[in-house]
Amino acid sequence: MQASDNAARVLLLDLGGVVLGINFRRVFRYWANAAGVDESVFYDNWKLDDAYKAQETGELDFAGYTEHLSRSLNVVMSDEQWREGWNALWTQPYKEVNALFPSLKKRFQLCAFSNTNAVHAESFLNLYPDVFAHFDQLFLSHEVGCRKPAPESFLRICSMLQCQPNQVTFLDDSQENIEGAKSAGFTAYLTRSESEVVQVLRSL
């Protein structure tokens, strides 16, 4: 993995909670209404489990994931209802963050690394084409076959970008992911709100 001293620095951003607003309560609310059950069924029992992670590495498709959810949560919905609820996640893109992209692109290669899945990716790419037009590359976990926070996942992104870890600045809203990025040699910032993202980006 070689990179010249003159290689452009990389700004690598998480998507949900850094570029796009998300709210998982919207997912659970939709599913509860569709299935005719109390929201607590999802709040109390839904887990970021092995099936969820397998979907995010492309090992399990959405039909397989929702079949798993139906069994584990004892709820019944149509494929369309599962999908509509899953894609109710998005609120709005962070306008102040996106407004900074044109100036940042003058100094950085702008990329994203997101733990996501094929259904969510299709949704946000269709909903927000103006946002994603700014990005030079998107590294989506279900496509690259690895998830944050594993340090080796960040090193794989470096290999794909043909850059060194110390050339990458990374923002994420998960402390676990920040620790993984730092372990890989990235400069990494934990940002828990739109205002924090903006503050870090303006400081670069």
Residue pairs with C-beta under 8 A, 6 or more apart in sequence:
1 158
1 159
1 162
1 163
1 164
2 162
3 162
3 163
3 164
3 167
7 162
7 163
7 167
8 107
8 108
8 109
9 107
9 108
9 109
9 167
9 168
9 169
10 108
10 109
10 111
10 161
10 163
10 167
10 168
10 169
11 104
11 108
11 109
11 110
11 111
11 168
11 169
11 171
11 204
12 111
12 112
12 113
12 139
12 157
12 168
12 169
12 170
12 171
12 186
13 19
13 110
13 111
13 112
13 113
13 170
13 171
13 172
14 112
14 113
14 114
14 148
14 170
14 171
14 172
14 173
14 174
14 177
15 112
15 114
15 116
15 124
16 22
16 89
16 114
16 116
16 173
17 172
17 173
17 191
17 192
18 94
18 97
18 171
18 172
18 173
18 191
18 197
19 93
19 94
19 97
19 98
19 112
19 131
19 197
20 90
20 91
20 92
20 93
20 94
20 124
20 128
20 131
21 90
21 91
21 92
21 93
21 94
21 194
22 89
22 90
22 91
23 89
23 91
24 89
26 88
26 89
26 91
27 42
27 85
27 86
27 88
27 89
28 39
28 42
28 43
28 46
29 39
29 88
30 81
30 84
30 85
30 88
31 42
31 75
31 77
31 81
31 82
31 85
32 38
32 39
32 41
32 42
34 77
34 78
34 81
34 84
34 85
35 41
35 75
35 76
35 77
35 81
37 75
41 73
41 74
41 75
42 73
45 72
45 73
46 69
46 73
51 60
51 64
51 65
51 68
51 69
52 65
53 147
54 60
54 65
55 61
55 62
55 64
55 65
55 117
55 142
56 115
56 116
56 117
56 141
56 142
56 147
57 141
57 142
57 145
57 146
57 147
58 118
58 141
58 142
58 143
58 145
60 68
61 118
62 82
62 83
62 86
62 117
62 118
62 119
63 79
65 117
66 77
66 79
66 82
69 75
69 82
70 76
70 77
77 85
83 119
86 119
86 120
87 119
87 120
87 123
89 120
90 123
90 124
90 127
93 128
93 131
94 194
94 197
94 198
96 194
96 195
96 198
97 194
97 197
97 198
97 201
98 130
98 131
98 134
100 198
100 201
100 202
101 110
101 134
102 134
104 110
104 201
104 204
105 134
105 136
107 204
108 169
108 204
109 136
109 137
109 161
110 134
110 135
110 136
111 135
111 136
111 137
111 138
111 139
111 157
111 161
112 135
112 137
112 138
112 139
112 140
113 139
113 141
113 148
113 153
113 154
113 157
113 170
114 138
114 139
114 140
114 141
115 141
115 147
115 148
116 140
116 141
116 142
117 141
117 142
118 142
121 140
121 142
121 143
124 132
125 132
132 138
137 160
137 161
139 157
139 160
141 147
141 148
141 153
144 153
144 156
144 157
144 160
146 152
146 153
146 156
147 153
148 154
148 172
148 174
148 176
148 177
148 180
148 181
149 174
149 176
149 177
149 179
149 180
149 181
150 180
151 180
151 181
151 183
151 184
152 184
153 180
154 165
154 168
154 170
154 180
154 181
154 183
154 184
154 186
155 165
155 184
157 168
158 164
158 165
158 168
158 184
161 168
164 185
165 184
165 185
165 186
166 185
166 186
166 187
168 181
168 186
168 187
169 186
169 187
169 188
169 189
169 204
170 178
170 181
170 186
170 187
170 188
170 189
171 188
171 189
171 191
171 197
171 200
171 201
172 178
172 181
172 188
172 189
172 190
172 191
173 190
173 191
173 192
174 190
175 190
178 188
178 189
178 190
181 188
182 188
189 200
191 197
191 200
